[in-house]
Each structure stands twice: as structure tokens, then as C-alpha cells.
Amino acid sequence: MSFPENIKKEAFEKANHRCEKCGKQLTIHSCEAHHKTSVNAGGSDCLSNCQILCHKCHAETRTYGKH
């Protein structure tokens, strides 16, 4: 699942346009919205469960690519 666009934008602003893991400067088009708690584990598409990451940091998460 993916986050609604308004949640992704709000999380992006909250993260100050940076990857929340490595601090890399991002654009809204280059950032990836990551579920802190996966949907399979009961996580939702709400702002508090959204983490903004760069592609490299997102690919390093244990749940990357899993639904």
C-alpha cells in the first residue's frame, strides 16, 4: 500500500525535506514514504506511521518491497 498524496506531502514538510535516516536533502518527487509499522503488521496510512526516506535508506529497511 502507499500513503495518500496529502499524507506524503505533510510528512515531507515535517521532515524538513530531508531523509529521516541519513539527512539527505530530497525533493517531493525523490522522497519515498515508508510505513514505520507495515500494513501487514497492523500499521495504517496515517501521518504518525509515515517516515520520509531517500531511496537508498528505504531499500535498506527490512520490509522494503513487501506488502
C-alpha positions in Angstrom: 0.0 0.0 0.0 1.0 3.6 -0.4 0.2 6.7 1.5 -2.3 9.2 0.2 -0.5 12.1 -1.5 -1.6 14.6 1.2 -0.1 12.5 3.9 3.2 12.1 2.0 3.4 15.8 1.4 2.7 16.6 5.1 5.3 14.1 6.2 7.8 15.6 3.7 7.2 19.0 5.2 7.5 17.7 8.7 10.8 16.0 7.8 12.1 19.4 6.6 12.6 18.0 3.0 15.3 15.5 4.3 15.6 11.8 4.7 14.8 11.0 8.3 17.6 8.4 8.4 20.6 9.9 6.7 19.6 13.5 6.4 20.0 13.8 2.6 18.2 16.7 1.1 15.2 15.5 -1.0 12.5 16.8 -3.3 8.9 15.7 -3.1 9.5 13.6 -6.2 12.7 11.9 -5.0 11.5 11.0 -1.5 9.9 7.7 -0.5 7.2 7.3 2.1 7.9 4.4 4.4 5.5 2.7 6.8 7.2 2.6 10.2 4.8 -0.3 11.1 3.9 -2.3 8.0 0.3 -2.6 6.9 0.6 -6.4 7.4 1.7 -5.8 11.0 -1.3 -3.5 11.6 0.1 -0.2 10.5 -2.0 2.4 8.9 -1.6 5.1 6.2 -1.7 7.9 8.8 0.9 10.6 9.3 2.3 9.2 12.5 3.2 6.0 10.7 4.9 7.7 7.8 8.6 8.1 7.6 10.3 10.0 4.7 13.4 8.3 3.4 15.7 8.5 0.4 15.7 5.5 -2.0 18.9 4.1 -0.6 17.7 4.2 3.1 14.3 2.9 2.1 15.8 -0.1 0.2 17.8 -0.9 3.4 14.6 -1.3 5.5 13.6 -4.9 6.4 10.2 -4.5 4.9 11.2 -2.8 1.6 9.1 -4.2 -1.2 6.9 -6.4 1.0 3.2 -5.8 1.2 
